[in-house]
């Protein structure tokens, strides 16, 4: 959990903990980059955050696209709620730049803090569930291949890839 830092205090950064591990090394590597970029934004003065935020948004677009490729390759329906969560987050992230440029210099910090609060729950439920699914069907996230494509012939997942859709 993060809080807004006063100008004289260092920000509270998002810690990488064992609870963020999903069980898939490639996913965890991408998640570590995500956490590192949130921390870089939080540690940067607000008047210098925009270039970092743009890079973070680009990273997040690819991060989510990567997971969605894996979902589709392993039997998730295209309209699953995990992908819907990704779309909602990206939609919100995209409007932040305009608000920042318009007159809200604190919005990038607030967005980074909100993502730091959201991410552990998402990683621990939806992403961990996706990682377990990938493992169960023999999907290699590094090569993005299935050991046995017939393992998913009759699988059509429409949920989130986790026990719950929250």
C-alpha angles and dihedrals in degrees: 000000000000134000132198110268123225114240091260097045131075114246121254104251128212109258122222104229136173089257088070093060111107101188094254114097096206092049091047091051091054090046091051089054089050091052092045091053092049088052092048090054093047091050093051125086110257094243089060100043102090099083090046091048092051090052090047092051091051090049091049092050089055093041091056094040089053093054091045091052088053092048093051092045091054103045109278115141113245092245099054118144094242089064089043089057089052091051092051092050093048092048090054093045092052094058093050094077092055092049091047092052092042096058113294108106093172098055096091091053090048091049092049090049091049091050090048088055095044100042103069092056092046093047093045095050117020099025095041088049091050090049091052090049092049090052093046092056095041097249117165107211093195095057093023091227137128119232088214116014090195087069089080102035093110098031119107112164117190098171130081100275091256140081091264135029098228 
